[in-house]
Amino acid sequence: MLLLILTLVSAGAFLYFGFEALFADRVRQEFERYGVPQFRVLVGSLQVVGALGVLIGLVNDTIGALATGGLMLMMLIGVIVRLRIHDTPRQMVQASSLAVLNGVLLALYLG
């Protein structure tokens, strides 16, 4: 049951944020602020594909582990980018939380 709940939270979050990265002007401006506007479409696409992989993980542990591991790594890189531009801890909560969530999912898949 825990795996299902965490999977739905992760997939929902990454579908939402992935589509926002692809289509929302606000996120376009954020990627410019991060200094990496050239990665916005790639990141958004990977978030959507990762969310689908997390959902597939409910029936295929290998794909679930790969997807959650990839999303965790992406969020850790996001935290590093935010540290580099001197964001506040509050601004890092979302990326940090999603990294931890997907780390827990990865542990569940590997355990």
Helices and strands as residue ranges (DSSP letters): H 2-23, H 25-34, G 37-39, H 40-56, H 61-84, H 89-110
